[in-house]
């Protein structure tokens, strides 16, 4: 049985112990949402435009001037762009394959530039973020197909990216896609080249965990209805939401790499993280858990000390795994 670190400190769930900076941030997020129209009252394309213009919950970050774009032609000749950030010092030890957030409907690789730049420079890993196809124009399995195509190409040396050490991960929908990708690599390609997984606030049960169902209407980045709307656009009607192919919480998780599961306890997806971390260990894998009291969904995207500490734990996890014998 792999070594696990799943200690859950009850203090992480005590509202009286929430960092005042996070409390203020959460109040600001909720207030901002109340001023805006419901995101589902306008076409998806309009919401994407507003998000790119900096009017989304997450302020559009400055683009990294050193970012490169690689193109991979996947199955059936699909063109898949990959946004690449190499360590600033020119030295690289491998590649972190990243999948962005956005509920499978919104988002893009460039939205994560500052955080991914920091990860590249502090770990020595080149970061490659996949521009997978979005729903509803391209519902399941389009996004996991793109992610898997790039993951296989990277592992087989078909991309201009270093392969000394390979890690994988993402945030929210991106964490979900990272887990699906690892399972498909194991089952469809009989390979597991990725030696560590950095999984942030993932959605692993698309039939909705209790914390999602009970969250209600208050929009702290997301609310219950948002997750339902994302799933409605991503998963075709004929596919059960409990099918392991779309909800990896129900999948066989044996043989997957060590993973760090990070989440704020104010995130409606907290159950997804807690349940998946426990299942990861039960399957014989190594898992670590990083919980931040009161943190909203992907709170690391906002400039707070708690966010910086959470990111530092992720970077330390990857450095430590690179230093460990494989």
SEMIDO-168412 format. One record per residue (C-alpha): residue number from 1; residue in one letter; x, y, z. Coordinates in steps of 0.05 Angstrom, whole numbers, plus 5000, padded with zeros to 4 digits. Example, Ala and Ser with C-alpha at 12.3 -4.5 7.8 and 13.67 -1.06 7.14 Angstrom:
BEGIN
+------+------+------+------+------+
: resi : resn :    x :    y :    z :
+------+------+------+------+------+
:    1 :    A : 5246 : 4910 : 5156 :
:    2 :    S : 5273 : 4979 : 5143 :
+------+------+------+------+------+
END
This chain:
BEGIN
+------+------+------+------+------+
: resi : resn :    x :    y :    z :
+------+------+------+------+------+
:    1 :    X : 5000 : 5000 : 5000 :
:    2 :    X : 5027 : 5068 : 4981 :
:    3 :    X : 5043 : 5120 : 5034 :
:    4 :    X : 4987 : 5170 : 5043 :
:    5 :    X : 4979 : 5238 : 5076 :
:    6 :    X : 4905 : 5249 : 5085 :
:    7 :    X : 4901 : 5281 : 5153 :
:    8 :    X : 4840 : 5325 : 5157 :
:    9 :    X : 4845 : 5380 : 5208 :
:   10 :    X : 4776 : 5399 : 5234 :
:   11 :    X : 4802 : 5471 : 5241 :
:   12 :    X : 4800 : 5476 : 5165 :
:   13 :    X : 4724 : 5476 : 5169 :
:   14 :    X : 4716 : 5524 : 5228 :
:   15 :    X : 4688 : 5590 : 5201 :
:   16 :    X : 4716 : 5627 : 5261 :
:   17 :    X : 4787 : 5609 : 5238 :
:   18 :    X : 4780 : 5633 : 5166 :
:   19 :    X : 4834 : 5682 : 5145 :
:   20 :    X : 4802 : 5752 : 5146 :
:   21 :    X : 4833 : 5765 : 5078 :
:   22 :    X : 4795 : 5706 : 5048 :
:   23 :    X : 4731 : 5726 : 5084 :
:   24 :    X : 4736 : 5795 : 5052 :
:   25 :    X : 4752 : 5765 : 4984 :
:   26 :    X : 4691 : 5719 : 4988 :
:   27 :    X : 4645 : 5777 : 5007 :
:   28 :    X : 4672 : 5817 : 4948 :
:   29 :    X : 4662 : 5759 : 4899 :
:   30 :    X : 4590 : 5748 : 4922 :
:   31 :    X : 4575 : 5823 : 4918 :
:   32 :    X : 4605 : 5828 : 4848 :
:   33 :    X : 4563 : 5770 : 4823 :
:   34 :    X : 4499 : 5803 : 4848 :
:   35 :    X : 4514 : 5863 : 4803 :
:   36 :    X : 4520 : 5821 : 4741 :
:   37 :    X : 4468 : 5787 : 4697 :
:   38 :    X : 4460 : 5712 : 4705 :
:   39 :    X : 4516 : 5681 : 4661 :
:   40 :    X : 4465 : 5633 : 4631 :
:   41 :    X : 4419 : 5690 : 4608 :
:   42 :    X : 4466 : 5707 : 4551 :
:   43 :    X : 4495 : 5664 : 4496 :
:   44 :    X : 4557 : 5623 : 4512 :
:   45 :    X : 4597 : 5662 : 4460 :
:   46 :    X : 4580 : 5728 : 4494 :
:   47 :    X : 4603 : 5702 : 4562 :
:   48 :    X : 4668 : 5678 : 4531 :
:   49 :    X : 4679 : 5747 : 4500 :
:   50 :    X : 4666 : 5782 : 4566 :
:   51 :    X : 4712 : 5734 : 4602 :
:   52 :    X : 4769 : 5748 : 4553 :
:   53 :    X : 4757 : 5823 : 4561 :
:   54 :    X : 4768 : 5817 : 4636 :
:   55 :    X : 4696 : 5820 : 4659 :
:   56 :    X : 4692 : 5750 : 4688 :
:   57 :    X : 4700 : 5729 : 4760 :
:   58 :    X : 4774 : 5716 : 4749 :
:   59 :    X : 4807 : 5779 : 4722 :
:   60 :    X : 4842 : 5766 : 4656 :
:   61 :    X : 4916 : 5760 : 4673 :
:   62 :    X : 4971 : 5792 : 4631 :
:   63 :    X : 4996 : 5746 : 4576 :
:   64 :    X : 5065 : 5718 : 4586 :
:   65 :    X : 5110 : 5750 : 4533 :
:   66 :    X : 5154 : 5688 : 4530 :
:   67 :    X : 5097 : 5639 : 4517 :
:   68 :    X : 5102 : 5595 : 4455 :
:   69 :    X : 5049 : 5559 : 4416 :
:   70 :    X : 5059 : 5488 : 4392 :
:   71 :    X : 5009 : 5453 : 4347 :
:   72 :    X : 4994 : 5379 : 4350 :
:   73 :    X : 4949 : 5344 : 4300 :
:   74 :    X : 4910 : 5293 : 4339 :
:   75 :    X : 4864 : 5237 : 4319 :
:   76 :    X : 4828 : 5249 : 4253 :
:   77 :    X : 4875 : 5307 : 4240 :
:   78 :    X : 4846 : 5353 : 4294 :
:   79 :    X : 4889 : 5415 : 4305 :
:   80 :    X : 4905 : 5423 : 4379 :
:   81 :    X : 4943 : 5483 : 4404 :
:   82 :    X : 4989 : 5478 : 4465 :
:   83 :    X : 5011 : 5540 : 4503 :
:   84 :    X : 5083 : 5530 : 4527 :
:   85 :    X : 5120 : 5567 : 4582 :
:   86 :    X : 5192 : 5546 : 4592 :
:   87 :    X : 5232 : 5563 : 4655 :
:   88 :    X : 5261 : 5633 : 4651 :
:   89 :    X : 5332 : 5609 : 4666 :
:   90 :    X : 5332 : 5564 : 4605 :
:   91 :    X : 5342 : 5502 : 4647 :
:   92 :    X : 5286 : 5450 : 4647 :
:   93 :    X : 5278 : 5383 : 4681 :
:   94 :    X : 5215 : 5358 : 4646 :
:   95 :    X : 5144 : 5379 : 4629 :
:   96 :    X : 5081 : 5393 : 4669 :
:   97 :    X : 5021 : 5379 : 4625 :
:   98 :    X : 4965 : 5427 : 4645 :
:   99 :    X : 4891 : 5430 : 4630 :
:  100 :    X : 4855 : 5496 : 4644 :
:  101 :    X : 4791 : 5510 : 4683 :
:  102 :    X : 4724 : 5535 : 4656 :
:  103 :    X : 4672 : 5482 : 4666 :
:  104 :    X : 4688 : 5449 : 4599 :
:  105 :    X : 4652 : 5509 : 4568 :
:  106 :    X : 4695 : 5570 : 4581 :
:  107 :    X : 4768 : 5587 : 4591 :
:  108 :    X : 4833 : 5580 : 4555 :
:  109 :    X : 4906 : 5565 : 4569 :
:  110 :    X : 4928 : 5638 : 4569 :
:  111 :    X : 4883 : 5653 : 4630 :
:  112 :    X : 4933 : 5616 : 4675 :
:  113 :    X : 4997 : 5649 : 4650 :
:  114 :    X : 5021 : 5681 : 4716 :
:  115 :    X : 5010 : 5619 : 4758 :
:  116 :    X : 5040 : 5573 : 4706 :
:  117 :    X : 5099 : 5620 : 4697 :
:  118 :    X : 5112 : 5616 : 4771 :
:  119 :    X : 5105 : 5540 : 4771 :
:  120 :    X : 5155 : 5535 : 4713 :
:  121 :    X : 5206 : 5580 : 4746 :
:  122 :    X : 5201 : 5549 : 4816 :
:  123 :    X : 5201 : 5476 : 4794 :
:  124 :    X : 5243 : 5477 : 4731 :
:  125 :    X : 5188 : 5443 : 4692 :
:  126 :    X : 5166 : 5468 : 4625 :
:  127 :    X : 5090 : 5479 : 4627 :
:  128 :    X : 5048 : 5457 : 4568 :
:  129 :    X : 4974 : 5477 : 4572 :
:  130 :    X : 4925 : 5445 : 4524 :
:  131 :    X : 4873 : 5485 : 4486 :
:  132 :    X : 4822 : 5428 : 4485 :
:  133 :    X : 4756 : 5435 : 4450 :
:  134 :    X : 4698 : 5465 : 4489 :
:  135 :    X : 4626 : 5447 : 4498 :
:  136 :    X : 4570 : 5455 : 4477 :
:  137 :    X : 4599 : 5459 : 4407 :
:  138 :    X : 4643 : 5399 : 4423 :
:  139 :    X : 4612 : 5357 : 4478 :
:  140 :    X : 4642 : 5296 : 4512 :
:  141 :    X : 4686 : 5261 : 4491 :
:  142 :    X : 4719 : 5317 : 4451 :
:  143 :    X : 4757 : 5350 : 4509 :
:  144 :    X : 4785 : 5285 : 4539 :
:  145 :    X : 4802 : 5261 : 4468 :
:  146 :    X : 4844 : 5323 : 4457 :
:  147 :    X : 4877 : 5318 : 4525 :
:  148 :    X : 4894 : 5245 : 4516 :
:  149 :    X : 4921 : 5257 : 4446 :
:  150 :    X : 4970 : 5309 : 4472 :
:  151 :    X : 4988 : 5267 : 4533 :
:  152 :    X : 5007 : 5208 : 4489 :
:  153 :    X : 5045 : 5251 : 4439 :
:  154 :    X : 5085 : 5283 : 4495 :
:  155 :    X : 5101 : 5215 : 4527 :
:  156 :    X : 5123 : 5186 : 4460 :
:  157 :    X : 5169 : 5244 : 4443 :
:  158 :    X : 5126 : 5273 : 4387 :
:  159 :    X : 5126 : 5343 : 4415 :
:  160 :    X : 5183 : 5393 : 4423 :
:  161 :    X : 5179 : 5387 : 4498 :
:  162 :    X : 5227 : 5357 : 4550 :
:  163 :    X : 5211 : 5288 : 4577 :
:  164 :    X : 5261 : 5281 : 4634 :
:  165 :    X : 5204 : 5283 : 4685 :
:  166 :    X : 5130 : 5285 : 4667 :
:  167 :    X : 5075 : 5311 : 4712 :
:  168 :    X : 5002 : 5327 : 4699 :
:  169 :    X : 4945 : 5368 : 4728 :
:  170 :    X : 4897 : 5425 : 4725 :
:  171 :    X : 4843 : 5464 : 4761 :
:  172 :    X : 4768 : 5450 : 4766 :
:  173 :    X : 4747 : 5420 : 4699 :
:  174 :    X : 4821 : 5415 : 4683 :
:  175 :    X : 4833 : 5370 : 4744 :
:  176 :    X : 4775 : 5326 : 4720 :
:  177 :    X : 4806 : 5321 : 4651 :
:  178 :    X : 4874 : 5305 : 4681 :
:  179 :    X : 4844 : 5245 : 4718 :
:  180 :    X : 4806 : 5221 : 4657 :
:  181 :    X : 4870 : 5227 : 4616 :
:  182 :    X : 4911 : 5185 : 4666 :
:  183 :    X : 4857 : 5131 : 4667 :
:  184 :    X : 4855 : 5129 : 4591 :
:  185 :    X : 4931 : 5125 : 4586 :
:  186 :    X : 4929 : 5065 : 4632 :
:  187 :    X : 4871 : 5029 : 4600 :
:  188 :    X : 4878 : 5047 : 4526 :
:  189 :    X : 4953 : 5054 : 4519 :
:  190 :    X : 4980 : 5011 : 4576 :
:  191 :    X : 5025 : 5068 : 4599 :
:  192 :    X : 5033 : 5114 : 4658 :
:  193 :    X : 5089 : 5162 : 4640 :
:  194 :    X : 5065 : 5218 : 4686 :
:  195 :    X : 5096 : 5211 : 4755 :
:  196 :    X : 5058 : 5263 : 4795 :
:  197 :    X : 4989 : 5295 : 4791 :
:  198 :    X : 4972 : 5365 : 4816 :
:  199 :    X : 4896 : 5367 : 4822 :
:  200 :    X : 4862 : 5432 : 4843 :
:  201 :    X : 4788 : 5437 : 4862 :
:  202 :    X : 4768 : 5383 : 4812 :
:  203 :    X : 4697 : 5362 : 4794 :
:  204 :    X : 4700 : 5286 : 4795 :
:  205 :    X : 4626 : 5267 : 4802 :
:  206 :    X : 4584 : 5299 : 4748 :
:  207 :    X : 4521 : 5271 : 4780 :
:  208 :    X : 4538 : 5322 : 4836 :
:  209 :    X : 4566 : 5308 : 4905 :
:  210 :    X : 4527 : 5331 : 4967 :
:  211 :    X : 4568 : 5394 : 4975 :
:  212 :    X : 4549 : 5416 : 4904 :
:  213 :    X : 4476 : 5397 : 4912 :
:  214 :    X : 4469 : 5433 : 4979 :
:  215 :    X : 4508 : 5496 : 4961 :
:  216 :    X : 4448 : 5534 : 4935 :
:  217 :    X : 4439 : 5599 : 4897 :
:  218 :    X : 4494 : 5643 : 4927 :
:  219 :    X : 4547 : 5649 : 4874 :
:  220 :    X : 4616 : 5645 : 4907 :
:  221 :    X : 4651 : 5638 : 4839 :
:  222 :    X : 4602 : 5582 : 4826 :
:  223 :    X : 4535 : 5558 : 4853 :
:  224 :    X : 4495 : 5494 : 4846 :
:  225 :    X : 4460 : 5516 : 4782 :
:  226 :    X : 4526 : 5533 : 4749 :
:  227 :    X : 4553 : 5463 : 4757 :
:  228 :    X : 4487 : 5434 : 4730 :
:  229 :    X : 4491 : 5480 : 4670 :
:  230 :    X : 4563 : 5461 : 4656 :
:  231 :    X : 4547 : 5387 : 4659 :
:  232 :    X : 4485 : 5396 : 4615 :
:  233 :    X : 4528 : 5426 : 4560 :
:  234 :    X : 4586 : 5378 : 4568 :
:  235 :    X : 4553 : 5309 : 4574 :
:  236 :    X : 4506 : 5283 : 4520 :
:  237 :    X : 4438 : 5260 : 4544 :
:  238 :    X : 4450 : 5187 : 4527 :
:  239 :    X : 4510 : 5181 : 4575 :
:  240 :    X : 4497 : 5167 : 4649 :
:  241 :    X : 4528 : 5219 : 4695 :
:  242 :    X : 4553 : 5161 : 4738 :
:  243 :    X : 4590 : 5129 : 4679 :
:  244 :    X : 4663 : 5124 : 4700 :
:  245 :    X : 4682 : 5151 : 4631 :
:  246 :    X : 4654 : 5219 : 4651 :
:  247 :    X : 4654 : 5215 : 4728 :
:  248 :    X : 4722 : 5186 : 4749 :
:  249 :    X : 4700 : 5181 : 4822 :
:  250 :    X : 4667 : 5116 : 4800 :
:  251 :    X : 4727 : 5090 : 4760 :
:  252 :    X : 4780 : 5039 : 4777 :
:  253 :    X : 4837 : 5084 : 4802 :
:  254 :    X : 4891 : 5031 : 4812 :
:  255 :    X : 4960 : 5045 : 4784 :
:  256 :    X : 4955 : 5121 : 4783 :
:  257 :    X : 5013 : 5167 : 4805 :
:  258 :    X : 5021 : 5205 : 4870 :
:  259 :    X : 4973 : 5263 : 4873 :
:  260 :    X : 4964 : 5327 : 4912 :
:  261 :    X : 4891 : 5346 : 4920 :
:  262 :    X : 4881 : 5420 : 4937 :
:  263 :    X : 4816 : 5455 : 4953 :
:  264 :    X : 4786 : 5511 : 4994 :
:  265 :    X : 4735 : 5490 : 5045 :
:  266 :    X : 4688 : 5545 : 5021 :
:  267 :    X : 4688 : 5513 : 4951 :
:  268 :    X : 4624 : 5478 : 4931 :
:  269 :    X : 4668 : 5422 : 4902 :
:  270 :    X : 4700 : 5406 : 4969 :
:  271 :    X : 4666 : 5337 : 4972 :
:  272 :    X : 4695 : 5320 : 4903 :
:  273 :    X : 4765 : 5332 : 4930 :
:  274 :    X : 4754 : 5295 : 4996 :
:  275 :    X : 4720 : 5235 : 4963 :
:  276 :    X : 4770 : 5229 : 4906 :
:  277 :    X : 4830 : 5234 : 4952 :
:  278 :    X : 4802 : 5178 : 4995 :
:  279 :    X : 4788 : 5135 : 4934 :
:  280 :    X : 4858 : 5149 : 4908 :
:  281 :    X : 4888 : 5119 : 4972 :
:  282 :    X : 4838 : 5062 : 4974 :
:  283 :    X : 4861 : 5043 : 4904 :
:  284 :    X : 4933 : 5036 : 4930 :
:  285 :    X : 4960 : 5102 : 4905 :
:  286 :    X : 4995 : 5157 : 4943 :
:  287 :    X : 4956 : 5220 : 4958 :
:  288 :    X : 4965 : 5285 : 4996 :
:  289 :    X : 4911 : 5334 : 5016 :
:  290 :    X : 4918 : 5410 : 5021 :
:  291 :    X : 4856 : 5445 : 5049 :
:  292 :    X : 4850 : 5520 : 5059 :
:  293 :    X : 4798 : 5545 : 5109 :
:  294 :    X : 4744 : 5585 : 5074 :
:  295 :    X : 4777 : 5585 : 5005 :
:  296 :    X : 4729 : 5595 : 4948 :
:  297 :    X : 4732 : 5557 : 4882 :
:  298 :    X : 4803 : 5561 : 4855 :
:  299 :    X : 4817 : 5618 : 4904 :
:  300 :    X : 4890 : 5612 : 4883 :
:  301 :    X : 4872 : 5656 : 4823 :
:  302 :    X : 4864 : 5716 : 4869 :
:  303 :    X : 4923 : 5753 : 4902 :
:  304 :    X : 4919 : 5732 : 4975 :
:  305 :    X : 4970 : 5704 : 5023 :
:  306 :    X : 4929 : 5640 : 5030 :
:  307 :    X : 4930 : 5633 : 4954 :
:  308 :    X : 5005 : 5642 : 4952 :
:  309 :    X : 5014 : 5590 : 5006 :
:  310 :    X : 4970 : 5540 : 4969 :
:  311 :    X : 5009 : 5550 : 4905 :
:  312 :    X : 5075 : 5542 : 4943 :
:  313 :    X : 5051 : 5474 : 4969 :
:  314 :    X : 5037 : 5452 : 4898 :
:  315 :    X : 5105 : 5474 : 4874 :
:  316 :    X : 5139 : 5440 : 4934 :
:  317 :    X : 5100 : 5376 : 4920 :
:  318 :    X : 5126 : 5374 : 4848 :
:  319 :    X : 5198 : 5389 : 4868 :
:  320 :    X : 5195 : 5335 : 4922 :
:  321 :    X : 5167 : 5283 : 4874 :
:  322 :    X : 5221 : 5300 : 4823 :
:  323 :    X : 5273 : 5288 : 4876 :
:  324 :    X : 5244 : 5221 : 4897 :
:  325 :    X : 5266 : 5155 : 4864 :
:  326 :    X : 5216 : 5132 : 4812 :
+------+------+------+------+------+
END
